[in-house]
């Protein structure tokens, strides 16, 4: 009986030990699912960062071109006013209008002087009912 027990016990113990060793080796050698997800997210983040940098570099380049075009237009208009004006008075008026227009553009871009927060209600007269009054919007019967 001892011999048959040993005959069955050794292969079963060997099988269990083999399964345990195989599981440990497979777990340590293959990248885990979580690690793959982290790697995928890192790759997506790197791609996104690259796209953002490219976007802002392109925006800066286009803004630089726009500024240069605006300066070229100003120079062209100034030269045209100097060259095409018939007399000194007309020339001075054209140049003044050109520079005043430039100053007006700058003034529009400055911060507003009035900084009161907007109201979240409609103003009303003292004797008028408010919007939450039970008779608001109803015509009175006389």
C-alpha positions as CSV (number, residue, x, y, z in Angstrom):
1,X,0.0,0.0,0.0
2,X,2.8,2.4,0.7
3,X,4.3,1.7,-2.6
4,X,1.1,2.6,-4.5
5,X,0.7,5.8,-2.4
6,X,4.2,6.9,-3.3
7,X,3.5,6.0,-6.9
8,X,0.5,8.3,-7.0
9,X,1.8,10.9,-4.6
10,X,5.1,11.7,-6.4
11,X,3.5,12.5,-9.8
12,X,0.7,14.6,-8.1
13,X,3.3,16.6,-6.1
14,X,5.4,17.0,-9.2
15,X,2.4,18.2,-11.2
16,X,1.5,20.8,-8.6
17,X,5.1,22.0,-8.3
18,X,5.3,22.2,-12.1
19,X,2.1,24.2,-12.3
20,X,3.3,26.6,-9.5
21,X,6.8,27.1,-11.1
22,X,5.2,27.6,-14.6
23,X,2.8,30.2,-13.2
24,X,5.6,32.1,-11.4
25,X,7.8,32.1,-14.5
26,X,4.9,33.2,-16.8
27,X,3.9,36.0,-14.4
28,X,7.4,37.4,-14.1
29,X,8.5,37.2,-17.8
30,X,5.3,38.5,-19.6
31,X,4.4,42.1,-19.1
32,X,1.3,42.5,-17.1
33,X,-1.9,44.0,-18.4
34,X,-1.6,47.0,-16.2
35,X,1.9,47.7,-17.4
36,X,0.7,47.5,-21.0
37,X,-2.1,50.0,-20.2
38,X,0.5,52.3,-18.6
39,X,2.7,52.1,-21.6
40,X,-0.2,52.8,-23.9
41,X,-1.3,55.8,-21.9
42,X,2.3,57.1,-21.8
43,X,2.5,56.8,-25.6
44,X,-0.8,58.6,-26.0
45,X,0.3,61.4,-23.6
46,X,3.7,61.8,-25.5
47,X,1.8,62.1,-28.8
48,X,-0.6,64.7,-27.3
49,X,2.2,66.7,-25.9
50,X,3.9,66.7,-29.3
51,X,0.7,67.9,-31.0
52,X,0.3,70.7,-28.5
53,X,3.8,71.9,-29.0
54,X,3.4,71.8,-32.8
55,X,0.1,73.7,-32.5
56,X,1.6,76.5,-30.5
57,X,4.7,76.7,-32.6
58,X,2.5,77.1,-35.7
59,X,0.3,79.7,-33.9
60,X,3.4,81.7,-33.0
61,X,4.7,81.6,-36.5
62,X,1.3,82.7,-38.0
63,X,1.0,85.5,-35.5
64,X,4.5,86.7,-36.4
65,X,3.5,86.7,-40.1
66,X,0.4,88.6,-39.2
67,X,2.3,91.2,-37.3
68,X,4.8,91.6,-40.1
69,X,2.0,92.0,-42.6
70,X,0.3,94.7,-40.5
71,X,3.6,96.6,-40.2
72,X,4.1,96.3,-44.0
73,X,0.6,97.7,-44.5
74,X,1.2,100.6,-42.2
75,X,4.5,101.4,-44.0
76,X,2.8,101.2,-47.4
77,X,0.0,103.5,-46.3
78,X,2.5,106.0,-44.9
79,X,4.6,106.0,-48.1
80,X,1.4,106.3,-50.1
81,X,0.3,109.3,-48.1
82,X,3.7,110.9,-48.4
83,X,3.9,110.3,-52.2
84,X,0.4,110.8,-53.3
85,X,-0.8,113.8,-51.2
86,X,-1.0,116.9,-53.3
87,X,0.0,119.4,-50.6
88,X,1.5,119.4,-47.2
89,X,-1.8,120.0,-45.4
90,X,-3.4,116.9,-47.0
91,X,-0.3,114.8,-46.3
92,X,-0.4,115.8,-42.6
93,X,-4.2,115.0,-42.4
94,X,-3.7,111.6,-44.0
95,X,-0.7,110.7,-41.7
96,X,-2.7,112.0,-38.7
97,X,-5.7,109.9,-39.6
98,X,-3.4,106.9,-40.1
99,X,-1.8,107.3,-36.7
100,X,-5.1,108.1,-35.0
101,X,-6.6,104.9,-36.4
102,X,-3.7,103.0,-35.0
103,X,-4.2,104.6,-31.6
104,X,-7.9,103.9,-31.7
105,X,-7.2,100.2,-32.3
106,X,-4.9,100.2,-29.3
107,X,-7.5,101.9,-27.2
108,X,-10.1,99.3,-28.1
109,X,-7.8,96.5,-27.1
110,X,-7.1,98.0,-23.6
111,X,-8.9,96.9,-20.5
112,X,-12.3,98.6,-19.9
113,X,-12.4,101.3,-17.2
114,X,-15.8,100.2,-16.0
115,X,-15.3,97.0,-14.0
116,X,-18.6,96.4,-12.2
117,X,-19.8,92.8,-12.3
118,X,-22.9,92.2,-14.5
119,X,-26.2,92.0,-12.7
120,X,-28.1,88.7,-12.7
121,X,-31.4,90.5,-12.5
122,X,-33.3,93.0,-14.6
123,X,-33.5,96.5,-13.0
124,X,-37.0,97.7,-12.2
125,X,-38.7,100.8,-10.8
126,X,-39.5,101.0,-7.1
127,X,-43.3,100.5,-7.4
128,X,-43.2,97.7,-10.0
129,X,-43.6,94.1,-8.9
130,X,-40.5,91.9,-9.2
131,X,-40.4,88.8,-11.4
132,X,-41.0,86.5,-8.4
133,X,-44.2,88.4,-7.3
134,X,-47.4,86.4,-7.8
135,X,-49.0,89.0,-10.0
136,X,-45.9,89.6,-12.3
137,X,-46.9,89.6,-15.9
138,X,-50.7,89.4,-15.3
139,X,-53.0,92.1,-16.3
140,X,-55.3,93.4,-13.6
141,X,-59.0,93.2,-14.1
142,X,-60.9,96.4,-13.5
